[in-house]
Amino acid sequence: MSPAVDAAVGAAFRSLGDLVLPQQERTVEDLVKEILRPMLKEWLDQNLTGIVERLVRAEIERVTGSLR
Protein backbone atom coordinates (compact mmCIF):
# COMPACT_ATOMS: atom_id res chain seq x y z
CA MET A 1 0.00 0.00 0.00
CA SER A 2 1.10 3.50 -0.60
CA PRO A 3 1.77 5.69 2.46
CA ALA A 4 -1.34 7.77 1.68
CA VAL A 5 -3.59 4.70 1.54
CA ASP A 6 -1.98 3.28 4.67
CA ALA A 7 -2.60 6.56 6.51
CA ALA A 8 -6.22 6.72 5.32
CA VAL A 9 -6.91 3.15 6.44
CA GLY A 10 -5.29 3.80 9.81
CA ALA A 11 -7.35 6.96 10.30
CA ALA A 12 -10.54 5.11 9.39
CA PHE A 13 -9.86 2.38 11.94
CA ARG A 14 -8.99 4.91 14.64
CA SER A 15 -12.22 6.75 13.89
CA LEU A 16 -14.19 3.52 14.10
CA GLY A 17 -12.43 2.64 17.33
CA ASP A 18 -13.41 6.01 18.81
CA LEU A 19 -17.05 5.30 17.97
CA VAL A 20 -17.08 1.75 19.29
CA LEU A 21 -14.72 2.28 22.20
CA PRO A 22 -15.15 5.86 23.33
CA GLN A 23 -12.84 7.51 25.87
CA GLN A 24 -12.89 4.50 28.18
CA GLU A 25 -10.34 1.84 27.43
CA ARG A 26 -12.77 -0.96 26.63
CA THR A 27 -11.69 -4.06 24.82
CA VAL A 28 -13.65 -6.22 22.43
CA GLU A 29 -13.82 -8.71 25.29
CA ASP A 30 -15.56 -6.06 27.43
CA LEU A 31 -18.10 -5.43 24.70
CA VAL A 32 -18.78 -9.14 24.23
CA LYS A 33 -19.29 -9.60 27.98
CA GLU A 34 -21.67 -6.64 28.05
CA ILE A 35 -23.71 -8.08 25.18
CA LEU A 36 -23.70 -11.69 26.37
CA ARG A 37 -24.46 -11.12 30.06
CA PRO A 38 -28.21 -10.41 29.64
CA MET A 39 -28.53 -13.18 27.04
CA LEU A 40 -26.86 -15.69 29.37
CA LYS A 41 -29.00 -14.57 32.31
CA GLU A 42 -32.18 -15.07 30.28
CA TRP A 43 -31.06 -18.52 29.10
CA LEU A 44 -30.13 -19.58 32.63
CA ASP A 45 -33.44 -18.27 34.00
CA GLN A 46 -35.30 -20.38 31.45
CA ASN A 47 -33.21 -23.56 31.57
CA LEU A 48 -31.18 -23.96 34.75
CA THR A 49 -33.99 -25.24 36.97
CA GLY A 50 -34.89 -28.00 34.53
CA ILE A 51 -31.26 -29.03 34.05
CA VAL A 52 -30.60 -29.21 37.79
CA GLU A 53 -33.81 -31.14 38.46
CA ARG A 54 -33.01 -33.67 35.73
CA LEU A 55 -29.44 -34.18 36.94
CA VAL A 56 -30.47 -34.52 40.59
CA ARG A 57 -33.17 -37.04 39.64
CA ALA A 58 -30.66 -39.05 37.60
CA GLU A 59 -28.14 -39.02 40.47
CA ILE A 60 -30.80 -40.13 42.96
CA GLU A 61 -31.78 -42.98 40.65
CA ARG A 62 -28.13 -43.96 40.21
CA VAL A 63 -27.47 -44.00 43.96
CA THR A 64 -30.69 -45.74 44.95
CA GLY A 65 -30.30 -48.24 42.14
CA SER A 66 -26.87 -49.26 43.41
CA LEU A 67 -28.31 -49.86 46.90
CA ARG A 68 -30.72 -52.50 45.66
Rosetta blueprint (number, residue, H / E / L):
1 M L
2 S L
3 P H
4 A H
5 V H
6 D H
7 A H
8 A H
9 V H
10 G H
11 A H
12 A H
13 F H
14 R H
15 S H
16 L H
17 G H
18 D H
19 L H
20 V H
21 L L
22 P L
23 Q L
24 Q L
25 E L
26 R L
27 T L
28 V H
29 E H
30 D H
31 L H
32 V H
33 K H
34 E H
35 I H
36 L H
37 R H
38 P H
39 M H
40 L H
41 K H
42 E H
43 W H
44 L H
45 D H
46 Q H
47 N H
48 L H
49 T H
50 G H
51 I H
52 V H
53 E H
54 R H
55 L H
56 V H
57 R H
58 A H
59 E H
60 I H
61 E H
62 R H
63 V H
64 T H
65 G H
66 S H
67 L H
68 R L
